[in-house]
């Protein structure tokens, strides 16, 4: 379990860490659980599964590759060629006061 292993790193190093964790999971059969804030689209590519939460509630849990399609089924306008993490942060941000 890792808490923000890419925090404070440039995007190249952060992607390298995500690739390393992905390779450990795949090649050595390890289960990697990590919180990662605002990954680049290249880093997001290495995620097998994601858990997206907003205000303490689970919004999506499943295959990372299916996450964008899920939001399309909910009628969200998903821009082409966008960073999935940036899109999720924008859509799931809680605006206060809550409405």
N, CA, C and O atoms as a DFTB+ gen file, in Angstrom:
396 C
 N C O
     1  1       0.854      -1.172       0.000
     2  2       0.000       0.000       0.000
     3  2       0.894       1.226       0.000
     4  3       1.851       1.330       0.767
     5  1       0.551       2.146      -0.880
     6  2       1.342       3.361      -1.024
     7  2       0.435       4.585      -0.949
     8  3      -0.646       4.602      -1.536
     9  1       0.870       5.583      -0.242
    10  2       0.136       6.834      -0.140
    11  2       0.895       7.908      -0.903
    12  3       1.945       8.377      -0.462
    13  1       0.355       8.288      -2.044
    14  2       0.932       9.344      -2.876
    15  2       2.413       9.109      -3.229
    16  3       3.248       9.969      -2.947
    17  1       2.753       7.963      -3.840
    18  2       4.155       7.697      -4.156
    19  2       4.740       8.618      -5.225
    20  3       5.958       8.673      -5.390
    21  1       3.889       9.339      -5.950
    22  2       4.382      10.229      -7.006
    23  2       4.330      11.695      -6.603
    24  3       4.672      12.567      -7.401
    25  1       3.912      11.973      -5.387
    26  2       3.786      13.355      -4.930
    27  2       5.132      14.075      -4.980
    28  3       6.137      13.568      -4.481
    29  1       5.139      15.245      -5.579
    30  2       6.344      16.050      -5.650
    31  2       7.288      15.694      -6.785
    32  3       8.325      16.336      -6.953
    33  1       6.941      14.681      -7.566
    34  2       7.802      14.267      -8.675
    35  2       7.367      14.930      -9.973
    36  3       6.198      15.279     -10.136
    37  1       8.314      15.106     -10.902
    38  2       7.923      15.597     -12.220
    39  2       7.177      14.488     -12.947
    40  3       7.191      13.337     -12.510
    41  1       6.527      14.828     -14.052
    42  2       5.661      13.860     -14.734
    43  2       6.431      12.650     -15.258
    44  3       5.886      11.546     -15.290
    45  1       7.682      12.834     -15.669
    46  2       8.469      11.706     -16.152
    47  2       8.757      10.716     -15.025
    48  3       8.589       9.510     -15.203
    49  1       9.188      11.215     -13.872
    50  2       9.481      10.335     -12.731
    51  2       8.205       9.681     -12.209
    52  3       8.211       8.509     -11.834
    53  1       7.111      10.442     -12.184
    54  2       5.843       9.885     -11.714
    55  2       5.383       8.740     -12.625
    56  3       4.919       7.705     -12.147
    57  1       5.517       8.937     -13.941
    58  2       5.161       7.877     -14.879
    59  2       6.060       6.665     -14.681
    60  3       5.598       5.527     -14.767
    61  1       7.336       6.903     -14.417
    62  2       8.279       5.808     -14.182
    63  2       7.891       4.998     -12.950
    64  3       7.984       3.771     -12.955
    65  1       7.459       5.680     -11.903
    66  2       7.011       4.993     -10.683
    67  2       5.768       4.156     -10.988
    68  3       5.672       3.010     -10.548
    69  1       4.820       4.717     -11.735
    70  2       3.603       3.979     -12.086
    71  2       3.930       2.755     -12.936
    72  3       3.337       1.693     -12.752
    73  1       4.869       2.902     -13.861
    74  2       5.286       1.763     -14.681
    75  2       5.938       0.692     -13.809
    76  3       5.655      -0.495     -13.978
    77  1       6.801       1.091     -12.886
    78  2       7.451       0.145     -11.978
    79  2       6.408      -0.619     -11.166
    80  3       6.492      -1.841     -11.048
    81  1       5.432       0.084     -10.607
    82  2       4.387      -0.568      -9.813
    83  2       3.548      -1.500     -10.684
    84  3       3.187      -2.596     -10.256
    85  1       3.241      -1.070     -11.895
    86  2       2.494      -1.904     -12.841
    87  2       3.262      -3.185     -13.150
    88  3       2.691      -4.276     -13.158
    89  1       4.555      -3.041     -13.403
    90  2       5.386      -4.204     -13.716
    91  2       5.484      -5.158     -12.527
    92  3       5.467      -6.376     -12.709
    93  1       5.586      -4.615     -11.310
    94  2       5.615      -5.474     -10.119
    95  2       4.321      -6.274      -9.998
    96  3       4.331      -7.461      -9.671
    97  1       3.220      -5.601     -10.267
    98  2       1.925      -6.280     -10.178
    99  2       1.809      -7.382     -11.224
   100  3       1.374      -8.492     -10.917
   101  1       2.191      -7.083     -12.435
   102  2       2.032      -8.029     -13.533
   103  2       3.056      -9.158     -13.510
   104  3       2.696     -10.330     -13.625
   105  1       4.314      -8.812     -13.364
   106  2       5.383      -9.808     -13.499
   107  2       5.634     -10.612     -12.232
   108  3       6.103     -11.749     -12.287
   109  1       5.319     -10.011     -11.092
   110  2       5.586     -10.716      -9.834
   111  2       4.323     -11.071      -9.068
   112  3       4.390     -11.586      -7.952
   113  1       3.189     -10.799      -9.659
   114  2       1.924     -11.178      -9.041
   115  2       1.620     -10.427      -7.756
   116  3       0.979     -10.968      -6.855
   117  1       2.074      -9.190      -7.665
   118  2       1.847      -8.397      -6.463
   119  2       0.586      -7.554      -6.616
   120  3       0.256      -7.100      -7.712
   121  1      -0.100      -7.356      -5.521
   122  2      -1.262      -6.469      -5.502
   123  2      -0.784      -5.109      -4.999
   124  3      -0.293      -4.997      -3.875
   125  1      -0.924      -4.094      -5.814
   126  2      -0.480      -2.749      -5.471
   127  2      -1.718      -1.887      -5.265
   128  3      -2.573      -1.798      -6.146
   129  1      -1.812      -1.259      -4.111
   130  2      -2.895      -0.330      -3.814
   131  2      -2.247       1.008      -3.508
   132  3      -1.341       1.097      -2.679
   133  1      -2.719       2.051      -4.185
   134  2      -2.079       3.345      -4.023
   135  2      -3.064       4.477      -4.236
   136  3      -3.994       4.359      -5.035
   137  1      -2.860       5.567      -3.525
   138  2      -3.568       6.805      -3.823
   139  2      -2.633       7.645      -4.677
   140  3      -1.457       7.806      -4.348
   141  1      -3.145       8.168      -5.749
   142  2      -2.341       9.021      -6.624
   143  2      -3.199      10.216      -7.011
   144  3      -4.289      10.064      -7.561
   145  1      -2.696      11.392      -6.717
   146  2      -3.415      12.630      -7.008
   147  2      -2.956      13.192      -8.347
   148  3      -1.763      13.416      -8.554
   149  1      -3.883      13.416      -9.242
   150  2      -3.637      14.043     -10.546
   151  2      -2.538      13.380     -11.367
   152  3      -1.550      14.031     -11.706
   153  1      -2.688      12.106     -11.691
   154  2      -1.674      11.469     -12.547
   155  2      -1.753      12.005     -13.971
   156  3      -2.812      12.437     -14.425
   157  1      -0.643      11.973     -14.655
   158  2      -0.645      12.332     -16.073
   159  2      -1.396      11.247     -16.836
   160  3      -1.641      10.161     -16.311
   161  1      -1.756      11.551     -18.074
   162  2      -2.444      10.539     -18.877
   163  2      -1.543       9.341     -19.122
   164  3      -2.028       8.213     -19.215
   165  1      -0.234       9.566     -19.229
   166  2       0.703       8.454     -19.421
   167  2       0.774       7.576     -18.178
   168  3       0.877       6.354     -18.291
   169  1       0.721       8.179     -17.000
   170  2       0.727       7.405     -15.755
   171  2      -0.585       6.642     -15.601
   172  3      -0.589       5.489     -15.171
   173  1      -1.707       7.290     -15.954
   174  2      -3.016       6.660     -15.841
   175  2      -3.088       5.384     -16.683
   176  3      -3.781       4.434     -16.319
   177  1      -2.378       5.367     -17.796
   178  2      -2.338       4.204     -18.681
   179  2      -1.897       2.938     -17.938
   180  3      -2.303       1.837     -18.311
   181  1      -1.082       3.077     -16.907
   182  2      -0.558       1.915     -16.172
   183  2      -1.499       1.404     -15.089
   184  3      -1.198       0.392     -14.456
   185  1      -2.618       2.064     -14.855
   186  2      -3.561       1.609     -13.836
   187  2      -4.414       0.480     -14.394
   188  3      -4.959       0.600     -15.492
   189  1      -4.536      -0.607     -13.653
   190  2      -5.432      -1.697     -14.056
   191  2      -6.852      -1.406     -13.587
   192  3      -7.808      -1.558     -14.347
   193  1      -6.983      -0.991     -12.343
   194  2      -8.296      -0.715     -11.761
   195  2      -8.241       0.623     -11.044
   196  3      -7.187       1.039     -10.564
   197  1      -9.383       1.291     -10.974
   198  2      -9.458       2.560     -10.257
   199  2     -10.692       2.579      -9.370
   200  3     -11.697       1.922      -9.641
   201  1     -10.582       3.341      -8.320
   202  2     -11.704       3.628      -7.426
   203  2     -11.824       5.140      -7.398
   204  3     -10.929       5.829      -6.908
   205  1     -12.928       5.658      -7.922
   206  2     -13.169       7.098      -7.937
   207  2     -14.217       7.423      -6.895
   208  3     -15.275       6.798      -6.835
   209  1     -13.902       8.419      -6.069
   210  2     -14.813       8.797      -4.988
   211  2     -15.083      10.293      -5.034
   212  3     -14.261      11.079      -5.506
   213  1     -16.249      10.665      -4.534
   214  2     -16.602      12.074      -4.388
   215  2     -17.401      12.219      -3.109
   216  3     -18.401      11.533      -2.902
   217  1     -16.952      13.110      -2.264
   218  2     -17.638      13.391      -0.998
   219  2     -17.852      12.129      -0.160
   220  3     -18.863      11.999       0.530
   221  1     -16.902      11.212      -0.223
   222  2     -16.962       9.991       0.574
   223  2     -17.757       8.854      -0.051
   224  3     -17.879       7.786       0.548
   225  1     -18.297       9.066      -1.239
   226  2     -19.098       8.048      -1.913
   227  2     -18.341       7.481      -3.115
   228  3     -17.632       8.207      -3.812
   229  1     -18.497       6.201      -3.345
   230  2     -17.900       5.573      -4.518
   231  2     -18.716       5.952      -5.743
   232  3     -19.931       5.761      -5.781
   233  1     -18.028       6.491      -6.744
   234  2     -18.666       6.885      -7.998
   235  2     -18.396       5.845      -9.077
   236  3     -19.267       5.547      -9.894
   237  1     -17.193       5.299      -9.076
   238  2     -16.829       4.261     -10.033
   239  2     -15.767       3.386      -9.402
   240  3     -14.847       3.874      -8.746
   241  1     -15.905       2.091      -9.608
   242  2     -14.886       1.131      -9.193
   243  2     -14.835       0.062     -10.273
   244  3     -15.832      -0.604     -10.552
   245  1     -13.671      -0.091     -10.872
   246  2     -13.561      -1.095     -11.917
   247  2     -12.327      -0.904     -12.768
   248  3     -11.361      -0.256     -12.364
   249  1     -12.378      -1.481     -13.952
   250  2     -11.248      -1.404     -14.874
   251  2     -11.009       0.040     -15.290
   252  3     -11.933       0.741     -15.702
   253  1      -9.759       0.474     -15.178
   254  2      -9.408       1.834     -15.556
   255  2      -9.744       2.099     -17.018
   256  3     -10.196       3.189     -17.368
   257  1      -9.524       1.109     -17.865
   258  2      -9.781       1.264     -19.294
   259  2     -11.265       1.487     -19.599
   260  3     -11.600       2.002     -20.666
   261  1     -12.149       1.110     -18.689
   262  2     -13.587       1.262     -18.894
   263  2     -14.158       2.501     -18.216
   264  3     -15.339       2.804     -18.382
   265  1     -13.349       3.211     -17.467
   266  2     -13.844       4.321     -16.659
   267  2     -14.415       5.464     -17.502
   268  3     -15.463       6.010     -17.159
   269  1     -13.754       5.832     -18.585
   270  2     -14.254       6.925     -19.417
   271  2     -15.572       6.545     -20.096
   272  3     -16.481       7.368     -20.208
   273  1     -15.664       5.304     -20.542
   274  2     -16.894       4.843     -21.186
   275  2     -18.060       4.881     -20.198
   276  3     -19.188       5.197     -20.577
   277  1     -17.791       4.561     -18.944
   278  2     -18.834       4.609     -17.915
   279  2     -19.420       6.013     -17.816
   280  3     -20.638       6.175     -17.737
   281  1     -18.559       7.025     -17.820
   282  2     -19.047       8.396     -17.711
   283  2     -19.814       8.819     -18.959
   284  3     -20.720       9.650     -18.877
   285  1     -19.464       8.262     -20.102
   286  2     -20.228       8.532     -21.324
   287  2     -21.648       7.986     -21.188
   288  3     -22.602       8.614     -21.647
   289  1     -21.791       6.804     -20.551
   290  2     -23.130       6.228     -20.381
   291  2     -23.986       7.073     -19.447
   292  3     -25.213       6.988     -19.475
   293  1     -23.336       7.890     -18.620
   294  2     -24.057       8.785     -17.718
   295  2     -24.326      10.138     -18.369
   296  3     -24.771      11.080     -17.714
   297  1     -24.047      10.218     -19.673
   298  2     -24.305      11.411     -20.479
   299  2     -23.365      12.578     -20.172
   300  3     -23.724      13.735     -20.392
   301  1     -22.178      12.287     -19.670
   302  2     -21.170      13.329     -19.505
   303  2     -20.489      13.549     -20.845
   304  3     -20.236      12.600     -21.586
   305  1     -20.198      14.793     -21.147
   306  2     -19.495      15.137     -22.377
   307  2     -18.002      14.899     -22.153
   308  3     -17.311      15.739     -21.576
   309  1     -17.517      13.751     -22.612
   310  2     -16.119      13.373     -22.422
   311  2     -15.311      13.881     -23.617
   312  3     -15.501      13.411     -24.738
   313  1     -14.407      14.842     -23.379
   314  2     -13.618      15.365     -24.501
   315  2     -12.679      14.309     -25.079
   316  3     -12.170      13.455     -24.353
   317  1     -12.459      14.374     -26.374
   318  2     -11.510      13.471     -27.016
   319  2     -10.104      13.861     -26.603
   320  3      -9.808      15.042     -26.420
   321  1      -9.245      12.876     -26.458
   322  2      -7.824      13.080     -26.162
   323  2      -7.576      13.836     -24.862
   324  3      -6.588      14.562     -24.747
   325  1      -8.452      13.676     -23.892
   326  2      -8.231      14.334     -22.603
   327  2      -7.555      13.364     -21.639
   328  3      -7.594      12.147     -21.823
   329  1      -6.941      13.929     -20.615
   330  2      -6.360      13.127     -19.546
   331  2      -7.524      12.634     -18.680
   332  3      -8.249      13.452     -18.115
   333  1      -7.716      11.327     -18.564
   334  2      -8.829      10.823     -17.756
   335  2      -8.822      11.373     -16.326
   336  3      -9.876      11.715     -15.789
   337  1      -7.660      11.457     -15.721
   338  2      -7.586      11.947     -14.336
   339  2      -8.055      13.396     -14.236
   340  3      -8.770      13.747     -13.297
   341  1      -7.666      14.236     -15.183
   342  2      -8.121      15.624     -15.175
   343  2      -9.634      15.698     -15.345
   344  3     -10.302      16.490     -14.682
   345  1     -10.164      14.873     -16.232
   346  2     -11.606      14.837     -16.448
   347  2     -12.336      14.433     -15.171
   348  3     -13.324      15.062     -14.793
   349  1     -11.854      13.390     -14.511
   350  2     -12.509      12.930     -13.284
   351  2     -12.446      13.978     -12.183
   352  3     -13.420      14.179     -11.457
   353  1     -11.305      14.645     -12.058
   354  2     -11.176      15.687     -11.028
   355  2     -12.188      16.812     -11.276
   356  3     -12.789      17.329     -10.335
   357  1     -12.369      17.180     -12.531
   358  2     -13.306      18.248     -12.865
   359  2     -14.748      17.825     -12.597
   360  3     -15.514      18.571     -11.987
   361  1     -15.112      16.640     -13.047
   362  2     -16.485      16.162     -12.909
   363  2     -16.844      15.864     -11.457
   364  3     -17.970      16.123     -11.032
   365  1     -15.902      15.322     -10.698
   366  2     -16.209      14.867      -9.336
   367  2     -15.933      15.906      -8.265
   368  3     -16.158      15.642      -7.084
   369  1     -15.452      17.078      -8.647
   370  2     -15.184      18.121      -7.657
   371  2     -16.487      18.540      -6.985
   372  3     -17.497      18.762      -7.653
   373  1     -16.455      18.645      -5.683
   374  2     -17.616      19.072      -4.917
   375  2     -17.577      20.592      -4.828
   376  3     -16.586      21.175      -4.388
   377  1     -18.651      21.218      -5.244
   378  2     -18.744      22.673      -5.192
   379  2     -19.508      23.063      -3.932
   380  3     -20.639      22.628      -3.712
   381  1     -18.880      23.875      -3.128
   382  2     -19.513      24.307      -1.881
   383  2     -20.066      25.710      -2.032
   384  3     -19.448      26.524      -2.718
   385  1     -21.179      26.028      -1.438
   386  2     -22.013      25.098      -0.668
   387  2     -22.648      24.054      -1.592
   388  3     -22.943      24.319      -2.758
   389  1     -22.843      22.876      -1.034
   390  2     -23.407      21.777      -1.822
   391  2     -24.807      22.128      -2.305
   392  3     -25.572      22.821      -1.634
   393  1     -25.108      21.626      -3.488
   394  2     -26.443      21.841      -4.051
   395  2     -27.118      20.512      -4.272
   396  3     -28.256      20.468      -4.742
